[in-house]
Every structure is written in structure tokens, then in C-alpha cells.
Amino acid sequence: MTPMFRALEERNYRLYFGGQVLSNAGTWMQRVAQDWLVLDLSGSSAVALGITTALQFLPFLLFSLWGGTLADRIPRRKLLVITQIAMGALAIVLGVLAIAGLATVAIVYVLAFALGVAAAFDNPARQAFVNEIVGKERLGNAIALNSASFNLARLVGPALAGVLVAVVGSGWVFILNGLSFAVTIWALLAMRAAELRPQKRQDGAVKLSQGLRYVGRNADLVLVLALAFIVATFGLNYQMTMALMARNQFGVGAEAFGIMSTALALGALVGSLLAARRVHIPLKLVVVAALVFGVVEVVNGLAPTYVSMLVLLPFAGLAAMTFTTSAQTYLQSRSEGWVRGRVMGVYTLLFFGGTPLGAPVIGWASEQWGPRIGLVGGGALTFVISGVAVLVYLRHRRRRLDLDAVVTDAPVSPEPAR
């Protein structure tokens, strides 16, 4: 098998990969349908859309650290089965309410928050579990292929959702997404336990504070986590900003919005496949990817027409996926197995937890000054604040090197005479 797909040599990973493709397609369908449902129920309110997005990601801010700690305490596969059941059930409930005409903006708010709670426990366990499936040698390739499966589904999901929303309504999209979780649950249960690579567990009580201290002792991990927070908070609001650009800037419908999501996903898929070829992920790649993404987002926000934005969106997807796959691989490969769940819990907190802070602001700014400001302002903030974070890291590293040099060069005091 070619190096790009070497993780698929593992039977367990093939099961995991296949289940993720179908489930992710359903998830992307739900995201598009949920955005459109909120716009319909709220009279095209950008603020309502921003609040919905914030509520769905707020649980990451509240529960991700505990989700990562739980992933280091109990078997990760068992935890994933529970979270997948919960997310599937919530999607079906929203679908039934929408079909019955009982859905309101307030109900969508509540269910979006509940879905976020399940995802906050699911995400750290799912990311840390990949190492148990493929081992360290194929870890980077598996993470990149996970991203590829996510974006392959993203190519199909939004476009199909746009058609289904227009033809049968949002409710049936939610139902289909709920049913898709059954495939992921089956794939997890069908894995051969003997072929998994259980990580070394920590002796004694597994505490969140131990994971935080572990991260704090590694400046490079702190930098990558800071960049993840910056990019996610200010830059990765495309699903919301594209909906506003489609409806309020370009005056197009759900089908055209779905095509925009597909264009973004096409670039992200290419970025994932390119990442799958890399064996080593240097810190420099993570930094450059964050800065380039900020620039590309500004350019997207300045696109004069719908067609020109379609041309530019794949570059945004490529830059975004290069950053996220590089950041995840760097964090997992540089952290030890006994604490990996908590490290990825911190990553989940910062990557997803920043959205409740950024989404309402982006939504408010877009409503005040137009949809373009969400992209231009978000991209500019991503570039500038990422640059500041890198400068702080370099200054810290320079101080540490100078301190080490002083300690190394210090004369050794002779032993006192006796």
C-alpha cells in the first residue's frame, strides 16, 4: 500500500475509517441544515446563528478537560460508544421536532448545547484512541486520513443537505444523521481487541491537574495549543460566515450555500491527503500554516462575487487542514500515552471552546458592518495574534537557552577543605 494510505493496512483502522466517513457525512448534513433552520426560524438573524454556534461549542469550554481526564481513566473505545449513541439520539429528536413543526429557535439552542456536551467527551477520547488503533509509527498518517475522511464526507454532506433541505426540509436531514451513528457504533464494536494497542495507564489516581502540569512543562506544546485557540476562535467560523455571505451578501439559496461548503471541503481534502504523506511534523510547519491561513481568510473575505469566492475557498480549506492535522499530530506524537487523553482534552478545550467567544462577536460584527467583516476581521486577527504568540515563544526559548548556557559555563566550586 502507498505511504499515503499505510494506516489502512490495519483492519481495525479500516473499520474505524469507514464508519467515520458515513457518520461525518451525516454530521455535515446536520450542520448545514441546522444553520438554515435557524435562519428560517429567526428571520435570517446573524445573531441567532452566532448564538446557536456558540451554544454548540460552549460545552467544549466547560467539559473538554474532564472529557480528556475520563479518556485517561476508562477504556476509550467504551467511552466512544456511549458518546456516539448520545449524539445519534439528539439528532433524531431534533429531526422529529422539525418534521412535526414544533422546532423553535429556543429548542434548537437547547439541543445544540446538549450535542456539544456529548461531543466534548467524545473528541478527546476519539483523538487519543487513534494511537491505540495504529501505533506511533502510523499515527501521523492515521490522523491525516481521519481528516481526509472528515473532508470527503464534507464534500458530499453539505451539497446533499442543500438539496434535501430544499426538497424535504431540515427535519429529515437530522433523522438521517442520527441513523448514520449506528454505522460508527458497529465499527467500534467490530474491532478486534487483540489487535489494539492499549496505552500504558497512569498508576494511582488520574487527575486533571497532572495533565495541566505536564503541558505547562513543555513550551512547544503550549505554543501549538495557543495557535489552535487563536485559529479556531477568530478564523474557523467559515460555516457561519459562509451562510451569511451566501444569503445576505450574494443573495443565493441553500443549494448554492451547500456548494460553497463543498468548495471549502475540496481544499481541505487535498490538504489532508498531502498531510498523509508527511512522516515528520516540525513545529515550524504548524506555525507557518497558522499564519498562512489568516492571510487566505482575509483574501476570501474580499472576494467580489459568489463565483470568485468559490474559486478561493479551496485554498482556505487547504490551509486550515494543513494547520489542524499538523497541530494534532505534533501534540499526540510529543505527548506520552498515560497523559495523551488530557493533552487532547486541553486541545479540544482551546480549539472548540474558543468558538463560543468568537462566534457571537463575528455574528454581531457581520450584522453591523456586513458579512465580509467576519472573514476579513477574523483572518487579520488570526495572523496578528498568532504572530505575537510565536514571538513570545521565541523570546521564552531564547531566555531558556541563555540560562542553560550560564548554568553550563558556571565554574564548579572546589570542595571545601577539611
C-alpha positions, -999 to 999 in steps of 0.1 A, spaced: 0 0 0 13 35 -8 27 56 20 -3 79 18 -27 52 29 -4 30 51 -26 32 81 -54 14 62 -33 -18 63 -47 -22 98 -81 -40 98 -93 -21 129 -84 12 113 -102 3 81 -134 -3 102 -129 30 120 -122 49 88 -153 36 70 -176 43 99 -162 78 102 -168 86 65 -206 79 68 -211 94 102 -192 125 92 -213 129 61 -244 129 83 -228 154 107 -220 178 79 -255 175 66 -268 184 100 -246 214 104 -259 229 71 -295 220 79 -292 234 114 -278 267 102 -305 270 76 -332 261 101 -321 288 125 -321 314 97 -356 304 87 -369 304 123 -352 337 133 -359 357 101 -323 355 88 -308 367 121 -270 366 121 -270 370 159 -293 339 163 -270 319 141 -240 330 161 -257 321 194 -265 286 181 -229 281 170 -217 294 204 -241 271 224 -230 241 204 -193 248 212 -198 262 247 -197 226 263 -162 222 249 -152 252 271 -169 236 301 -163 199 298 -134 191 275 -108 189 303 -130 164 321 -136 145 289 -98 142 284 -94 131 320 -121 105 316 -104 92 285 -73 85 306 -94 68 333 -116 43 314 -112 24 281 -115 49 253 -135 26 230 -162 21 256 -164 59 261 -168 64 224 -197 40 220 -216 59 247 -209 93 232 -219 82 197 -252 68 210 -260 101 227 -252 122 196 -273 100 174 -303 102 197 -301 140 199 -301 143 161 -332 121 158 -350 142 185 -343 174 166 -355 158 134 -388 146 148 -395 181 163 -386 198 130 -409 174 110 -437 179 134 -434 217 131 -426 221 168 -390 233 164 -383 268 177 -350 288 180 -350 281 217 -353 243 212 -325 244 187 -304 262 213 -311 235 239 -303 206 216 -273 223 201 -259 227 237 -267 190 245 -250 178 213 -220 199 223 -218 182 257 -216 147 241 -190 159 216 -169 175 244 -165 140 259 -162 123 225 -135 144 210 -105 138 233 -112 101 236 -116 97 198 -83 115 191 -64 96 217 -79 63 206 -63 66 172 -29 58 187 -44 26 202 -56 15 167 -24 21 146 5 28 170 30 56 169 46 46 136 14 53 116 -1 79 139 5 109 117 -8 91 86 -39 80 105 -47 115 118 -43 129 83 -66 101 69 -91 109 96 -91 145 84 -94 132 48 -125 111 58 -140 141 75 -135 163 44 -145 136 20 -178 135 39 -178 173 38 -177 172 0 -209 151 -1 -227 162 30 -233 199 25 -243 197 -11 -267 168 -4 -280 187 26 -287 218 5 -308 197 -19 -326 178 9 -334 210 28 -349 225 -3 -369 193 -12 -380 177 20 -370 201 48 -344 201 76 -361 175 97 -353 145 75 -316 156 73 -314 154 111 -330 119 111 -305 107 85 -276 120 106 -290 102 137 -292 69 118 -256 73 105 -242 70 140 -253 33 140 -225 26 115 -198 42 137 -210 23 167 -210 -10 148 -174 -3 136 -162 3 171 -178 -29 184 -164 -49 155 -128 -41 162 -105 -69 173 -95 -62 208 -63 -83 205 -51 -61 177 -55 -28 196 -25 -12 214 -38 -2 248 -17 27 262 1 25 294 -22 37 322 -11 60 350 -6 44 384 -29 57 411 -55 84 407 -58 101 373 -61 138 380 -67 167 357 -40 188 374 -13 163 365 -22 167 328 -21 205 331 13 204 347 26 181 320 15 206 293 29 236 312 64 220 314 66 218 276 68 252 259 63 238 224 31 221 234 19 254 249 26 273 216 7 248 195 -22 249 219 -22 287 218 -22 287 180 -51 262 180 -71 286 202 -63 316 180 -71 299 147 -103 284 159 -116 314 178 -110 340 151 -106 321 119 -125 289 118 -160 303 117 -165 295 80 -197 276 84 -214 307 99 -197 333 77 -204 314 45 -240 312 54 -241 349 59 -222 356 27 -244 333 7 -277 347 20 -270 383 28 -241 393 6 -246 373 -26 -284 366 -23 -282 329 -31 -301 299 -17 -295 267 3 -282 248 -28 -255 275 -35 -246 276 2 -240 238 0 -217 242 -30 -197 268 -11 -192 243 18 -182 217 -8 -156 240 -23 -141 246 11 -141 209 18 -124 201 -15 -93 222 -5 -94 206 30 -95 171 15 -64 179 -7 -47 193 24 -55 161 44 -40 139 16 -9 160 14 -5 157 52 -9 119 50 24 118 30 44 135 58 63 114 82 77 141 105 58 172 116 82 200 126 70 229 148 78 253 120 51 238 98 24 243 125 34 280 128 36 287 91 3 270 85 -15 292 111 -1 324 96 -9 314 60 -44 305 70 -50 340 84 -39 356 51 -60 333 30 -91 341 51 -87 378 45 -84 373 8 -116 352 9 -134 380 27 -125 404 -1 -139 382 -29 -161 404 -51 -185 378 -64 -200 344 -55 -180 327 -83 -147 343 -72 -153 331 -36 -159 296 -49 -125 297 -65 -108 310 -34 -125 287 -8 -104 256 -16 -72 274 -7 -88 283 27 -97 246 32 -62 235 23 -46 260 47 -70 251 75 -64 214 72 -27 217 70 -28 236 103 -52 212 121 -36 180 110 -1 193 118 -11 206 152 -29 173 162 -1 151 150 25 173 168 6 172 201 0 134 200 35 125 189 51 147 216 29 135 245 31 103 264 3 76 264 -6 79 300 -15 116 297 -25 118 260 -62 120 267 -57 150 290 -34 167 264 -60 163 237 -87 174 262 -68 207 265 -65 209 228 -103 202 224 -110 229 250 -89 255 232 -98 245 196 -135 242 201 -140 262 233 -129 294 217 -158 294 193 -184 305 219 -162 335 224 -156 343 187 -188 333 170 -212 358 187 -187 386 181 -182 376 144 -220 373 141 -226 408 157 -199 424 136 -213 408 104 -247 422 112 -234 456 120 -210 461 91 -218 433 66 -208 396 62 -174 404 48 -161 418 81 -165 383 96 -139 369 72 -116 399 69 -115 407 106 -112 371 116 -83 364 93 -65 396 103 -68 388 140 -56 352 133 -25 364 116 -16 392 141 -23 373 173 -6 341 160 25 362 152 25 377 187 23 341 202 53 329 181 73 360 192 66 353 228 76 316 224 109 326 207 117 351 234 110 324 261 132 299 243 160 324 239 159 331 276 159 294 284 189 289 261 208 318 277 200 304 312 212 269 302 244 285 288 250 304 321 245 272 342 267 252 319 295 277 318 295 284 356 327 274 373 325 245 396 333 255 432 360 234 448 351 213 477 358 230 510 390 220 528 386 196 556 
